[in-house]
Amino acid sequence: MRVLAISLKGRPQYQNYISDGYLEDLCLSSVLHDVGKVAISDAILLKPDKLTREEFTRIKDQPAWAATPCAKVDKELNARAS
């Protein structure tokens, strides 16, 4: 993530958008990109065959499962900063 963000920061259209702070936040938060997978069983994640409709729906819902705990952490951190 860091290499990609630094590369983009070097492009004129992103120089004013990607600050050092933004880059650091982006790199730190990138480790959470699949946090929603904890709600999906290994039987689905590791399935070598085609997923059923229900399994695929479960995979697509992963971002929603990740949003709740991430929002709670964000709320707690903001409360501490106040």
C-alpha positions, 0 to 999 in steps of 0.5 A: 500500500505504501509503495502504491500511495507514494507512487500516486503522490508523485503524480501531479493530480494527487500531490495536493490530495495525498499528504504525509498524514493521509499516506500514513493513515492509509497504510495503517488502515490497509491492514483492515481491508479483509476484517469482515472475513472473520464472519465467514466460515473457512468452509466458504473461504477455502471452498475449491468449487463454485460458491452457492448463491447463499455462499456468494451472498455471504461473501458480498456482505463482508463489508457490512460486517466489518463496518460495525466494529470499525465504526465502534472503534472510530467512535471510541477513538474520537471520544478519547480525542475530545 
